[in-house]
Amino acid sequence: MVTALNLAWRNLAGAVPDSIRNLTALEVVLLGSNKLTGPVPLDAHMLPYLTEVDLSNNSFWGTVPASFFTQPTLLRLCLNMNRLSGAIE
C-alpha cells in the first residue's frame, strides 16, 4: 500500500494522471517544483488520509477543490507559485 508519493524536484512535465486518485491510502503527496500543468489533480474527499500536500511551484490552474479546506487530517497544503484562481472559502 502506497502512503507517500515524493516526486518533488524531478523535472516532471505535463498533467498528473487521474489514476493518482486510486492511491486511496496516500498520506503525503509531494509534487512541488516540477513543470506540472492542468487542474489541481487531487480531491481530498477521495483521499481521506492526506496529511500533507505540496503542489507548489508548478503551473496548475483553475480552482482549488473545496474538500481541501474541510479535510480534518490535512495539516499542510502548499499551492504557491501556480496559476490558481477563484475564492478561498
Stockholm file with secondary structure:
# STOCKHOLM 1.0

chainA/1-89         MVTALNLAWRNLAGAVPDSIRNLTALEVVLLGSNKLTGPVPLDAHMLPYLTEVDLSNNSFWGTVPASFFTQPTLLRLCLNMNRLSGAIE
#=GR chainA/1-89 SS CCCEEECTTSCCEEECCGGGGGCTTCCEEECCSSEEEEECCCCGGGSTTCCEEECCSSEEEECCCGGGGTCTTCCEEECCSSEECSCCC
#=GC SS_cons        CCCEEECTTSCCEEECCGGGGGCTTCCEEECCSSEEEEECCCCGGGSTTCCEEECCSSEEEECCCGGGGTCTTCCEEECCSSEECSCCC
//
